[in-house]
Every structure is written in structure tokens, then in C-alpha cells.
């Protein structure tokens, strides 16, 4: 996947949803209460849970699961 494609998929992350990313090597990253970090000078695709930043290597992403918004 391209970084721009992932950024578009992540654009609706609002800090209330979880995202799970599985990489082609089989490793999985889950970010609870995920937010996408706007593009910075380094151009890297980053997510945050408010405590940590996660840099996502888009070229190695096999698939992504985004939690559906809760219905109230």
C-alpha cells in the first residue's frame, strides 16, 4: 500500500477507534484510541494513541482492520 492510501484510510480515526495493522512479515501492530498524525516535515506516516507515536512503513503493510465507530 502507498502511504497516501493508508493516510486516507486512517483519516477518520478520531481517538475513539482502534486500528490493527498486519505487516507482510506477519507482525501485528494494534493502536487503541488511534489518531493519525498530520504530515510533518519528515513525511512519515505516523499514528498515536496519545502516549506514543507509531511510524508505519506503508510498503510492508499486508492488511488493516479499523474498528467501527460505536453506535449510541
PECORKA-V189998 format. One record per residue. N is the residue number from 1. RES is the residue in one letter. PHI is phi in whole degrees, -180 to 180 (* if undefined). PSI is psi in degrees with one decimal (* if undefined). Layout:
BEGIN
N/RES/PHI/PSI + N/RES/PHI/PSI
END
This chain:
BEGIN
1/X/*/150.6 + 2/X/-87/152.7 + 3/X/-58/-39.4 + 4/X/-65/-35.5 + 5/X/-66/-44.0 + 6/X/-66/-41.6 + 7/X/-59/-40.2 + 8/X/-65/-42.7 + 9/X/-64/-35.2 + 10/X/-85/-6.9 + 11/X/-61/-23.1 + 12/X/-95/3.4 + 13/X/-67/124.8 + 14/X/-123/16.0 + 15/X/83/2.1 + 16/X/-115/-2.8 + 17/X/-125/152.9 + 18/X/-100/154.3 + 19/X/-133/138.5 + 20/X/-121/126.1 + 21/X/-115/126.5 + 22/X/-110/129.5 + 23/X/-95/159.6 + 24/X/-59/-26.2 + 25/X/-81/-5.1 + 26/X/102/-12.2 + 27/X/-69/148.6 + 28/X/-125/139.6 + 29/X/-121/126.1 + 30/X/-118/128.1 + 31/X/-119/114.1 + 32/X/-86/143.1 + 33/X/55/49.8 + 34/X/-77/142.9 + 35/X/-132/141.6 + 36/X/-86/137.2 + 37/X/-87/128.3 + 38/X/-54/153.4 + 39/X/-56/129.2 + 40/X/-108/179.5 + 41/X/-57/-30.3 + 42/X/-77/-13.7 + 43/X/73/6.4 + 44/X/-79/149.0 + 45/X/-85/119.4 + 46/X/-132/144.4 + 47/X/-118/158.2 + 48/X/-140/153.7 + 49/X/-112/10.9 + 50/X/93/-15.1 + 51/X/-115/-31.6 + 52/X/-137/160.2 + 53/X/-110/139.2 + 54/X/-119/123.8 + 55/X/-92/126.2 + 56/X/-106/121.9 + 57/X/-85/97.1 + 58/X/-61/-27.9 + 59/X/-69/-13.8 + 60/X/-112/9.5 + 61/X/-81/125.7 + 62/X/-89/-46.2 + 63/X/-160/164.4 + 64/X/-134/137.6 + 65/X/-120/123.5 + 66/X/-114/126.4 + 67/X/-62/139.0 + 68/X/-70/150.1 + 69/X/-64/147.0 + 70/X/-73/144.2 + 71/X/-100/125.0 + 72/X/-114/*
END
